[in-house]
Amino acid sequence: MAIVEEAKEMLEEAVEAVKEAAPEIKKAAKSTAKKTAAGAKSQAKKVEETAKKAAQKLALKEIYIQFGGNEYKESDILEKVEEAYKTEGHRVGTIKSLELYIKPEEGFAYYVINGKNTGKVAL
């Protein structure tokens, strides 16, 4: 019986310790919940902004150049420029800026990539 009494006493002490710690645990849980909610709101806002930017990029924008009975599609010219850039040993992902000069009377599009790499592609 002494073991049972000792176990009861230990259990009562444990219950008392939990009761004493409960306010601190509750306070810490509330603080963590507030921080988590704020972080979730921040992340949701970032996701929303990223989605808006992606939607703008996906918007259908197509430019056609017509000259001398010929028609050139801007996206086709840009693909040719990117392919030429890759052929030169560069990665397309490194393109930060692209200036494109289309001269249909010459049959070429001239480009300047990142302010320093230049070239031309046939239309």
N, CA, C and O atoms as CSV, one atom per row, in Angstrom:
chain,resi,resn,atom,element,x,y,z
A,1,MET,N,N,0.803,-1.184,0.000
A,1,MET,CA,C,0.000,0.000,0.000
A,1,MET,C,C,0.851,1.255,0.000
A,1,MET,O,O,0.422,2.296,-0.497
A,2,ALA,N,N,2.021,1.170,0.537
A,2,ALA,CA,C,2.891,2.339,0.608
A,2,ALA,C,C,3.250,2.823,-0.784
A,2,ALA,O,O,3.390,4.025,-1.011
A,3,ILE,N,N,3.399,1.899,-1.710
A,3,ILE,CA,C,3.740,2.277,-3.086
A,3,ILE,C,C,2.577,3.042,-3.705
A,3,ILE,O,O,2.797,4.032,-4.403
A,4,VAL,N,N,1.353,2.607,-3.465
A,4,VAL,CA,C,0.179,3.280,-4.006
A,4,VAL,C,C,0.076,4.692,-3.441
A,4,VAL,O,O,-0.194,5.641,-4.176
A,5,GLU,N,N,0.291,4.829,-2.123
A,5,GLU,CA,C,0.234,6.139,-1.482
A,5,GLU,C,C,1.314,7.056,-2.031
A,5,GLU,O,O,1.084,8.245,-2.251
A,6,GLU,N,N,2.473,6.500,-2.246
A,6,GLU,CA,C,3.587,7.288,-2.780
A,6,GLU,C,C,3.279,7.725,-4.208
A,6,GLU,O,O,3.582,8.856,-4.587
A,7,ALA,N,N,2.686,6.847,-4.994
A,7,ALA,CA,C,2.312,7.173,-6.369
A,7,ALA,C,C,1.254,8.266,-6.382
A,7,ALA,O,O,1.312,9.169,-7.216
A,8,LYS,N,N,0.283,8.198,-5.464
A,8,LYS,CA,C,-0.759,9.219,-5.377
A,8,LYS,C,C,-0.149,10.577,-5.041
A,8,LYS,O,O,-0.528,11.598,-5.615
A,9,GLU,N,N,0.790,10.577,-4.116
A,9,GLU,CA,C,1.448,11.822,-3.730
A,9,GLU,C,C,2.214,12.412,-4.915
A,9,GLU,O,O,2.170,13.620,-5.144
A,10,MET,N,N,2.909,11.566,-5.660
A,10,MET,CA,C,3.668,12.031,-6.831
A,10,MET,C,C,2.719,12.589,-7.884
A,10,MET,O,O,3.003,13.606,-8.517
A,11,LEU,N,N,1.590,11.911,-8.062
A,11,LEU,CA,C,0.601,12.373,-9.029
A,11,LEU,C,C,0.030,13.714,-8.615
A,11,LEU,O,O,-0.129,14.602,-9.453
A,12,GLU,N,N,-0.282,13.880,-7.337
A,12,GLU,CA,C,-0.806,15.147,-6.838
A,12,GLU,C,C,0.214,16.268,-7.012
A,12,GLU,O,O,-0.152,17.391,-7.360
A,13,GLU,N,N,1.471,15.977,-6.777
A,13,GLU,CA,C,2.528,16.978,-6.961
A,13,GLU,C,C,2.644,17.368,-8.436
A,13,GLU,O,O,2.836,18.539,-8.763
A,14,ALA,N,N,2.526,16.378,-9.318
A,14,ALA,CA,C,2.612,16.650,-10.745
A,14,ALA,C,C,1.440,17.512,-11.197
A,14,ALA,O,O,1.618,18.454,-11.969
A,15,VAL,N,N,0.239,17.187,-10.714
A,15,VAL,CA,C,-0.945,17.973,-11.052
A,15,VAL,C,C,-0.771,19.403,-10.563
A,15,VAL,O,O,-1.092,20.347,-11.284
A,16,GLU,N,N,-0.270,19.571,-9.360
A,16,GLU,CA,C,-0.054,20.904,-8.796
A,16,GLU,C,C,0.976,21.681,-9.628
A,16,GLU,O,O,0.804,22.877,-9.864
A,17,ALA,N,N,2.027,21.016,-10.066
A,17,ALA,CA,C,3.060,21.663,-10.881
A,17,ALA,C,C,2.480,22.118,-12.217
A,17,ALA,O,O,2.802,23.203,-12.702
A,18,VAL,N,N,1.621,21.283,-12.813
A,18,VAL,CA,C,0.985,21.651,-14.086
A,18,VAL,C,C,0.070,22.849,-13.878
A,18,VAL,O,O,0.048,23.761,-14.705
A,19,LYS,N,N,-0.689,22.859,-12.779
A,19,LYS,CA,C,-1.579,23.985,-12.493
A,19,LYS,C,C,-0.787,25.277,-12.333
A,19,LYS,O,O,-1.214,26.335,-12.795
A,20,GLU,N,N,0.352,25.189,-11.685
A,20,GLU,CA,C,1.180,26.379,-11.486
A,20,GLU,C,C,1.781,26.867,-12.804
A,20,GLU,O,O,1.924,28.071,-13.021
A,21,ALA,N,N,2.124,25.938,-13.669
A,21,ALA,CA,C,2.763,26.302,-14.938
A,21,ALA,C,C,1.750,26.712,-16.006
A,21,ALA,O,O,2.124,27.333,-17.001
A,22,ALA,N,N,0.488,26.378,-15.816
A,22,ALA,CA,C,-0.538,26.622,-16.836
A,22,ALA,C,C,-0.603,28.073,-17.310
A,22,ALA,O,O,-0.661,28.294,-18.520
A,23,PRO,N,N,-0.596,29.072,-16.427
A,23,PRO,CA,C,-0.668,30.460,-16.923
A,23,PRO,C,C,0.513,30.826,-17.834
A,23,PRO,O,O,0.331,31.511,-18.841
A,24,GLU,N,N,1.693,30.379,-17.488
A,24,GLU,CA,C,2.869,30.672,-18.323
A,24,GLU,C,C,2.765,29.961,-19.671
A,24,GLU,O,O,3.103,30.526,-20.711
A,25,ILE,N,N,2.297,28.728,-19.637
A,25,ILE,CA,C,2.134,27.965,-20.880
A,25,ILE,C,C,1.092,28.645,-21.769
A,25,ILE,O,O,1.282,28.774,-22.978
A,26,LYS,N,N,-0.021,29.080,-21.146
A,26,LYS,CA,C,-1.084,29.752,-21.892
A,26,LYS,C,C,-0.566,31.042,-22.518
A,26,LYS,O,O,-0.863,31.343,-23.674
A,27,LYS,N,N,0.210,31.801,-21.750
A,27,LYS,CA,C,0.774,33.061,-22.238
A,27,LYS,C,C,1.712,32.810,-23.424
A,27,LYS,O,O,1.645,33.513,-24.433
A,28,ALA,N,N,2.571,31.823,-23.300
A,28,ALA,CA,C,3.502,31.489,-24.379
A,28,ALA,C,C,2.750,31.024,-25.616
A,28,ALA,O,O,3.132,31.375,-26.732
A,29,ALA,N,N,1.695,30.248,-25.443
A,29,ALA,CA,C,0.907,29.760,-26.573
A,29,ALA,C,C,0.238,30.915,-27.308
A,29,ALA,O,O,0.212,30.937,-28.539
A,30,LYS,N,N,-0.310,31.887,-26.550
A,30,LYS,CA,C,-0.939,33.048,-27.177
A,30,LYS,C,C,0.075,33.860,-27.974
A,30,LYS,O,O,-0.201,34.288,-29.095
A,31,SER,N,N,1.245,34.066,-27.389
A,31,SER,CA,C,2.302,34.824,-28.064
A,31,SER,C,C,2.710,34.138,-29.360
A,31,SER,O,O,2.855,34.786,-30.396
A,32,THR,N,N,2.892,32.840,-29.294
A,32,THR,CA,C,3.281,32.071,-30.477
A,32,THR,C,C,2.185,32.139,-31.535
A,32,THR,O,O,2.475,32.277,-32.723
A,33,ALA,N,N,0.942,32.045,-31.114
A,33,ALA,CA,C,-0.182,32.110,-32.051
A,33,ALA,C,C,-0.223,33.462,-32.762
A,33,ALA,O,O,-0.466,33.523,-33.967
A,34,LYS,N,N,0.016,34.553,-32.014
A,34,LYS,CA,C,0.013,35.887,-32.618
A,34,LYS,C,C,1.134,36.016,-33.653
A,34,LYS,O,O,0.929,36.535,-34.750
A,35,LYS,N,N,2.321,35.533,-33.277
A,35,LYS,CA,C,3.460,35.619,-34.197
A,35,LYS,C,C,3.200,34.792,-35.450
A,35,LYS,O,O,3.516,35.221,-36.560
A,36,THR,N,N,2.632,33.619,-35.273
A,36,THR,CA,C,2.350,32.745,-36.404
A,36,THR,C,C,1.308,33.380,-37.319
A,36,THR,O,O,1.441,33.321,-38.541
A,37,ALA,N,N,0.284,33.979,-36.746
A,37,ALA,CA,C,-0.752,34.632,-37.545
A,37,ALA,C,C,-0.170,35.800,-38.337
A,37,ALA,O,O,-0.490,35.982,-39.512
A,38,ALA,N,N,0.680,36.583,-37.693
A,38,ALA,CA,C,1.307,37.715,-38.391
A,38,ALA,C,C,2.193,37.219,-39.525
A,38,ALA,O,O,2.196,37.795,-40.613
A,39,GLY,N,N,2.934,36.167,-39.276
A,39,GLY,CA,C,3.792,35.596,-40.314
A,39,GLY,C,C,2.978,35.039,-41.471
A,39,GLY,O,O,3.358,35.183,-42.632
A,40,ALA,N,N,1.864,34.408,-41.152
A,40,ALA,CA,C,1.002,33.848,-42.192
A,40,ALA,C,C,0.412,34.961,-43.057
A,40,ALA,O,O,0.322,34.821,-44.277
A,41,LYS,N,N,0.009,36.064,-42.425
A,41,LYS,CA,C,-0.532,37.193,-43.184
A,41,LYS,C,C,0.531,37.764,-44.112
A,41,LYS,O,O,0.253,38.078,-45.270
A,42,SER,N,N,1.742,37.896,-43.600
A,42,SER,CA,C,2.844,38.425,-44.395
A,42,SER,C,C,3.122,37.522,-45.594
A,42,SER,O,O,3.301,38.003,-46.712
A,43,GLN,N,N,3.156,36.224,-45.357
A,43,GLN,CA,C,3.409,35.269,-46.439
A,43,GLN,C,C,2.275,35.308,-47.456
A,43,GLN,O,O,2.525,35.244,-48.660
A,44,ALA,N,N,1.035,35.413,-46.991
A,44,ALA,CA,C,-0.108,35.465,-47.903
A,44,ALA,C,C,-0.019,36.694,-48.804
A,44,ALA,O,O,-0.331,36.625,-49.993
A,45,LYS,N,N,0.408,37.815,-48.231
A,45,LYS,CA,C,0.547,39.041,-49.020
A,45,LYS,C,C,1.630,38.878,-50.088
A,45,LYS,O,O,1.461,39.318,-51.225
A,46,LYS,N,N,2.748,38.240,-49.710
A,46,LYS,CA,C,3.822,38.016,-50.673
A,46,LYS,C,C,3.356,37.116,-51.807
A,46,LYS,O,O,3.665,37.366,-52.972
A,47,VAL,N,N,2.615,36.070,-51.466
A,47,VAL,CA,C,2.101,35.149,-52.486
A,47,VAL,C,C,1.155,35.885,-53.427
A,47,VAL,O,O,1.203,35.690,-54.641
A,48,GLU,N,N,0.300,36.728,-52.866
A,48,GLU,CA,C,-0.643,37.494,-53.683
A,48,GLU,C,C,0.093,38.426,-54.643
A,48,GLU,O,O,-0.274,38.521,-55.814
A,49,GLU,N,N,1.121,39.110,-54.161
A,49,GLU,CA,C,1.896,40.016,-55.020
A,49,GLU,C,C,2.590,39.245,-56.135
A,49,GLU,O,O,2.610,39.689,-57.283
A,50,THR,N,N,3.154,38.098,-55.798
A,50,THR,CA,C,3.820,37.271,-56.796
A,50,THR,C,C,2.822,36.784,-57.843
A,50,THR,O,O,3.130,36.759,-59.035
A,51,ALA,N,N,1.642,36.402,-57.404
A,51,ALA,CA,C,0.610,35.938,-58.333
A,51,ALA,C,C,0.184,37.054,-59.285
A,51,ALA,O,O,-0.033,36.812,-60.473
A,52,LYS,N,N,0.065,38.279,-58.761
A,52,LYS,CA,C,-0.299,39.416,-59.612
A,52,LYS,C,C,0.759,39.648,-60.692
A,52,LYS,O,O,0.437,39.867,-61.859
A,53,LYS,N,N,2.030,39.595,-60.277
A,53,LYS,CA,C,3.119,39.800,-61.234
A,53,LYS,C,C,3.108,38.714,-62.300
A,53,LYS,O,O,3.300,38.993,-63.484
A,54,ALA,N,N,2.884,37.481,-61.879
A,54,ALA,CA,C,2.847,36.368,-62.831
A,54,ALA,C,C,1.682,36.531,-63.798
A,54,ALA,O,O,1.827,36.251,-64.988
A,55,ALA,N,N,0.537,36.976,-63.308
A,55,ALA,CA,C,-0.630,37.177,-64.163
A,55,ALA,C,C,-0.360,38.260,-65.199
A,55,ALA,O,O,-0.781,38.142,-66.350
A,56,GLN,N,N,0.337,39.311,-64.794
A,56,GLN,CA,C,0.661,40.379,-65.731
A,56,GLN,C,C,1.581,39.874,-66.824
A,56,GLN,O,O,1.438,40.255,-67.986
A,57,LYS,N,N,2.524,39.019,-66.459
A,57,LYS,CA,C,3.445,38.479,-67.451
A,57,LYS,C,C,2.721,37.549,-68.417
A,57,LYS,O,O,3.078,37.461,-69.592
A,58,LEU,N,N,1.695,36.850,-67.911
A,58,LEU,CA,C,0.967,35.901,-68.738
A,58,LEU,C,C,-0.057,36.563,-69.643
A,58,LEU,O,O,-0.574,35.925,-70.560
A,59,ALA,N,N,-0.356,37.823,-69.402
A,59,ALA,CA,C,-1.336,38.508,-70.229
A,59,ALA,C,C,-0.868,38.460,-71.688
A,59,ALA,O,O,0.299,38.710,-71.990
A,60,LEU,N,N,-1.787,38.140,-72.566
A,60,LEU,CA,C,-1.457,37.992,-73.975
A,60,LEU,C,C,-1.127,39.352,-74.574
A,60,LEU,O,O,-1.982,40.232,-74.674
A,61,LYS,N,N,0.126,39.500,-74.966
A,61,LYS,CA,C,0.587,40.722,-75.606
A,61,LYS,C,C,1.371,40.282,-76.833
A,61,LYS,O,O,2.416,39.643,-76.718
A,62,GLU,N,N,0.874,40.620,-77.971
A,62,GLU,CA,C,1.558,40.214,-79.195
A,62,GLU,C,C,1.664,41.414,-80.118
A,62,GLU,O,O,0.698,42.147,-80.326
A,63,ILE,N,N,2.836,41.597,-80.657
A,63,ILE,CA,C,3.085,42.703,-81.571
A,63,ILE,C,C,3.488,42.116,-82.925
A,63,ILE,O,O,4.328,41.220,-83.009
A,64,TYR,N,N,2.871,42.641,-83.971
A,64,TYR,CA,C,3.204,42.237,-85.330
A,64,TYR,C,C,3.754,43.455,-86.057
A,64,TYR,O,O,3.237,44.563,-85.912
A,65,ILE,N,N,4.803,43.242,-86.839
A,65,ILE,CA,C,5.377,44.308,-87.653
A,65,ILE,C,C,5.118,43.929,-89.103
A,65,ILE,O,O,5.503,42.852,-89.557
A,66,GLN,N,N,4.468,44.822,-89.815
A,66,GLN,CA,C,4.185,44.565,-91.225
A,66,GLN,C,C,4.931,45.604,-92.050
A,66,GLN,O,O,4.844,46.809,-91.817
A,67,PHE,N,N,5.673,45.075,-93.034
A,67,PHE,CA,C,6.474,45.969,-93.855
A,67,PHE,C,C,6.774,45.275,-95.185
A,67,PHE,O,O,7.185,44.115,-95.212
A,68,GLY,N,N,6.566,45.989,-96.273
A,68,GLY,CA,C,6.915,45.472,-97.595
A,68,GLY,C,C,6.269,44.137,-97.921
A,68,GLY,O,O,6.896,43.288,-98.553
A,69,GLY,N,N,5.045,43.941,-97.509
A,69,GLY,CA,C,4.346,42.698,-97.797
A,69,GLY,C,C,4.724,41.548,-96.882
A,69,GLY,O,O,4.250,40.429,-97.078
A,70,ASN,N,N,5.557,41.793,-95.898
A,70,ASN,CA,C,5.949,40.761,-94.935
A,70,ASN,C,C,5.384,41.080,-93.555
A,70,ASN,O,O,5.086,42.232,-93.241
A,71,GLU,N,N,5.243,40.046,-92.747
A,71,GLU,CA,C,4.772,40.229,-91.378
A,71,GLU,C,C,5.718,39.499,-90.435
A,71,GLU,O,O,6.053,38.335,-90.653
A,72,TYR,N,N,6.144,40.195,-89.387
A,72,TYR,CA,C,7.058,39.626,-88.402
A,72,TYR,C,C,6.402,39.680,-87.030
A,72,TYR,O,O,5.832,40.699,-86.639
A,73,LYS,N,N,6.488,38.593,-86.321
A,73,LYS,CA,C,5.883,38.498,-85.000
A,73,LYS,C,C,6.973,38.775,-83.964
A,73,LYS,O,O,8.040,38.163,-84.004
A,74,GLU,N,N,6.703,39.699,-83.038
A,74,GLU,CA,C,7.692,40.101,-82.034
A,74,GLU,C,C,8.199,38.906,-81.222
A,74,GLU,O,O,9.401,38.786,-80.982
A,75,SER,N,N,7.299,38.032,-80.802
A,75,SER,CA,C,7.716,36.895,-79.970
A,75,SER,C,C,8.669,35.968,-80.726
A,75,SER,O,O,9.578,35.391,-80.130
A,76,ASP,N,N,8.458,35.824,-82.048
A,76,ASP,CA,C,9.379,34.997,-82.840
A,76,ASP,C,C,10.767,35.627,-82.901
A,76,ASP,O,O,11.779,34.929,-82.834
A,77,ILE,N,N,10.806,36.947,-83.027
A,77,ILE,CA,C,12.087,37.658,-83.066
A,77,ILE,C,C,12.801,37.512,-81.724
A,77,ILE,O,O,14.008,37.273,-81.686
A,78,LEU,N,N,12.058,37.656,-80.619
A,78,LEU,CA,C,12.654,37.516,-79.291
A,78,LEU,C,C,13.211,36.106,-79.076
A,78,LEU,O,O,14.269,35.941,-78.469
A,79,GLU,N,N,12.504,35.097,-79.569
A,79,GLU,CA,C,13.009,33.718,-79.466
A,79,GLU,C,C,14.331,33.576,-80.214
A,79,GLU,O,O,15.260,32.928,-79.732
A,80,LYS,N,N,14.407,34.182,-81.383
A,80,LYS,CA,C,15.648,34.123,-82.164
A,80,LYS,C,C,16.787,34.818,-81.415
A,80,LYS,O,O,17.915,34.327,-81.404
A,81,VAL,N,N,16.493,35.953,-80.794
A,81,VAL,CA,C,17.507,36.683,-80.035
A,81,VAL,C,C,17.989,35.825,-78.865
A,81,VAL,O,O,19.192,35.717,-78.631
A,82,GLU,N,N,17.060,35.217,-78.131
A,82,GLU,CA,C,17.441,34.368,-76.997
A,82,GLU,C,C,18.276,33.178,-77.462
A,82,GLU,O,O,19.253,32.811,-76.808
A,83,GLU,N,N,17.904,32.585,-78.569
A,83,GLU,CA,C,18.665,31.449,-79.099
A,83,GLU,C,C,20.079,31.888,-79.503
A,83,GLU,O,O,21.049,31.171,-79.256
A,84,ALA,N,N,20.191,33.067,-80.125
A,84,ALA,CA,C,21.505,33.587,-80.497
A,84,ALA,C,C,22.350,33.840,-79.251
A,84,ALA,O,O,23.549,33.563,-79.240
A,85,TYR,N,N,21.720,34.366,-78.207
A,85,TYR,CA,C,22.420,34.642,-76.952
A,85,TYR,C,C,22.934,33.343,-76.329
A,85,TYR,O,O,24.062,33.283,-75.840
A,86,LYS,N,N,22.095,32.304,-76.353
A,86,LYS,CA,C,22.510,30.992,-75.835
A,86,LYS,C,C,23.656,30.422,-76.671
A,86,LYS,O,O,24.589,29.830,-76.129
A,87,THR,N,N,23.584,30.599,-77.962
A,87,THR,CA,C,24.634,30.102,-78.854
A,87,THR,C,C,25.972,30.754,-78.539
A,87,THR,O,O,27.024,30.141,-78.722
A,88,GLU,N,N,25.934,31.997,-78.066
A,88,GLU,CA,C,27.150,32.715,-77.682
A,88,GLU,C,C,27.711,32.213,-76.356
A,88,GLU,O,O,28.762,32.675,-75.911
A,89,GLY,N,N,27.007,31.256,-75.714
A,89,GLY,CA,C,27.502,30.680,-74.467
A,89,GLY,C,C,26.915,31.284,-73.205
A,89,GLY,O,O,27.423,31.039,-72.111
A,90,HIS,N,N,25.863,32.064,-73.337
A,90,HIS,CA,C,25.224,32.696,-72.187
A,90,HIS,C,C,23.961,31.935,-71.798
A,90,HIS,O,O,23.429,31.143,-72.575
A,91,ARG,N,N,23.497,32.193,-70.584
A,91,ARG,CA,C,22.220,31.628,-70.134
A,91,ARG,C,C,21.138,32.689,-70.281
A,91,ARG,O,O,21.341,33.846,-69.914
A,92,VAL,N,N,19.994,32.293,-70.818
A,92,VAL,CA,C,18.883,33.229,-71.026
A,92,VAL,C,C,18.442,33.842,-69.696
A,92,VAL,O,O,18.000,34.991,-69.669
A,93,GLY,N,N,18.552,33.108,-68.611
A,93,GLY,CA,C,18.150,33.603,-67.299
A,93,GLY,C,C,18.977,34.780,-66.804
A,93,GLY,O,O,18.583,35.454,-65.852
A,94,THR,N,N,20.124,35.038,-67.438
A,94,THR,CA,C,20.967,36.156,-67.018
A,94,THR,C,C,20.574,37.469,-67.690
A,94,THR,O,O,21.167,38.512,-67.415
A,95,ILE,N,N,19.577,37.419,-68.569
A,95,ILE,CA,C,19.139,38.644,-69.254
A,95,ILE,C,C,18.386,39.529,-68.272
A,95,ILE,O,O,17.332,39.156,-67.756
A,96,LYS,N,N,18.940,40.693,-68.027
A,96,LYS,CA,C,18.306,41.676,-67.140
A,96,LYS,C,C,17.619,42.760,-67.965
A,96,LYS,O,O,16.566,43.266,-67.578
A,97,SER,N,N,18.210,43.111,-69.089
A,97,SER,CA,C,17.601,44.111,-69.967
A,97,SER,C,C,17.856,43.701,-71.416
A,97,SER,O,O,18.871,43.083,-71.740
A,98,LEU,N,N,16.920,44.057,-72.263
A,98,LEU,CA,C,17.017,43.718,-73.681
A,98,LEU,C,C,16.470,44.887,-74.491
A,98,LEU,O,O,15.312,45.281,-74.349
A,99,GLU,N,N,17.330,45.424,-75.337
A,99,GLU,CA,C,16.911,46.474,-76.258
A,99,GLU,C,C,16.854,45.840,-77.640
A,99,GLU,O,O,17.808,45.196,-78.076
A,100,LEU,N,N,15.744,46.023,-78.317
A,100,LEU,CA,C,15.536,45.388,-79.618
A,100,LEU,C,C,15.244,46.465,-80.656
A,100,LEU,O,O,14.329,47.271,-80.488
A,101,TYR,N,N,16.029,46.470,-81.732
A,101,TYR,CA,C,15.861,47.430,-82.812
A,101,TYR,C,C,15.515,46.640,-84.067
A,101,TYR,O,O,16.355,45.925,-84.613
A,102,ILE,N,N,14.283,46.775,-84.516
A,102,ILE,CA,C,13.810,46.002,-85.661
A,102,ILE,C,C,13.893,46.883,-86.900
A,102,ILE,O,O,13.306,47.964,-86.960
A,103,LYS,N,N,14.645,46.389,-87.895
A,103,LYS,CA,C,14.813,47.140,-89.135
A,103,LYS,C,C,14.346,46.248,-90.284
A,103,LYS,O,O,15.152,45.568,-90.918
A,104,PRO,N,N,13.033,46.257,-90.547
A,104,PRO,CA,C,12.509,45.367,-91.584
A,104,PRO,C,C,13.061,45.672,-92.979
A,104,PRO,O,O,13.140,44.776,-93.819
A,105,GLU,N,N,13.444,46.926,-93.235
A,105,GLU,CA,C,14.002,47.249,-94.548
A,105,GLU,C,C,15.344,46.548,-94.785
A,105,GLU,O,O,15.736,46.325,-95.930
A,106,GLU,N,N,16.050,46.198,-93.694
A,106,GLU,CA,C,17.309,45.469,-93.792
A,106,GLU,C,C,17.108,43.968,-93.595
A,106,GLU,O,O,17.978,43.168,-93.940
A,107,GLY,N,N,15.953,43.590,-93.036
A,107,GLY,CA,C,15.676,42.175,-92.791
A,107,GLY,C,C,16.339,41.653,-91.515
A,107,GLY,O,O,16.512,40.444,-91.357
A,108,PHE,N,N,16.709,42.555,-90.608
A,108,PHE,CA,C,17.368,42.149,-89.365
A,108,PHE,C,C,16.759,42.846,-88.149
A,108,PHE,O,O,16.137,43.904,-88.248
A,109,ALA,N,N,16.966,42.209,-87.008
A,109,ALA,CA,C,16.650,42.822,-85.721
A,109,ALA,C,C,17.969,42.870,-84.962
A,109,ALA,O,O,18.641,41.849,-84.813
A,110,TYR,N,N,18.332,44.030,-84.491
A,110,TYR,CA,C,19.569,44.216,-83.743
A,110,TYR,C,C,19.226,44.255,-82.250
A,110,TYR,O,O,18.183,44.782,-81.863
A,111,TYR,N,N,20.092,43.706,-81.428
A,111,TYR,CA,C,19.793,43.669,-79.999
A,111,TYR,C,C,20.992,44.062,-79.151
A,111,TYR,O,O,22.146,43.920,-79.556
A,112,VAL,N,N,20.679,44.560,-77.965
A,112,VAL,CA,C,21.673,44.867,-76.941
A,112,VAL,C,C,21.146,44.219,-75.660
A,112,VAL,O,O,20.064,44.558,-75.182
A,113,ILE,N,N,21.919,43.289,-75.113
A,113,ILE,CA,C,21.501,42.583,-73.905
A,113,ILE,C,C,22.386,43.021,-72.741
A,113,ILE,O,O,23.614,43.028,-72.832
A,114,ASN,N,N,21.729,43.382,-71.658
A,114,ASN,CA,C,22.405,43.833,-70.430
A,114,ASN,C,C,23.362,44.993,-70.682
A,114,ASN,O,O,24.353,45.165,-69.971
A,115,GLY,N,N,23.052,45.778,-71.698
A,115,GLY,CA,C,23.838,46.969,-71.990
A,115,GLY,C,C,25.199,46.715,-72.608
A,115,GLY,O,O,25.948,47.663,-72.841
A,116,LYS,N,N,25.547,45.446,-72.884
A,116,LYS,CA,C,26.883,45.202,-73.421
A,116,LYS,C,C,26.947,44.157,-74.530
A,116,LYS,O,O,27.761,44.303,-75.442
A,117,ASN,N,N,26.135,43.124,-74.492
A,117,ASN,CA,C,26.168,42.091,-75.528
A,117,ASN,C,C,25.297,42.529,-76.695
A,117,ASN,O,O,24.106,42.793,-76.529
A,118,THR,N,N,25.903,42.604,-77.882
A,118,THR,CA,C,25.168,43.045,-79.058
A,118,THR,C,C,25.195,41.972,-80.127
A,118,THR,O,O,26.044,41.081,-80.130
A,119,GLY,N,N,24.243,42.085,-81.029
A,119,GLY,CA,C,24.193,41.144,-82.142
A,119,GLY,C,C,23.012,41.452,-83.019
A,119,GLY,O,O,22.312,42.445,-82.821
A,120,LYS,N,N,22.793,40.587,-83.996
A,120,LYS,CA,C,21.649,40.748,-84.869
A,120,LYS,C,C,21.132,39.372,-85.271
A,120,LYS,O,O,21.873,38.389,-85.299
A,121,VAL,N,N,19.839,39.335,-85.579
A,121,VAL,CA,C,19.219,38.106,-86.049
A,121,VAL,C,C,18.387,38.448,-87.273
A,121,VAL,O,O,17.862,39.555,-87.393
A,122,ALA,N,N,18.273,37.488,-88.180
A,122,ALA,CA,C,17.461,37.688,-89.373
A,122,ALA,C,C,15.993,37.629,-88.985
A,122,ALA,O,O,15.577,36.847,-88.129
A,123,LEU,N,N,15.232,38.478,-89.640
A,123,LEU,CA,C,13.786,38.465,-89.380
A,123,LEU,C,C,13.201,37.252,-90.051
A,123,LEU,O,O,11.994,37.026,-89.972
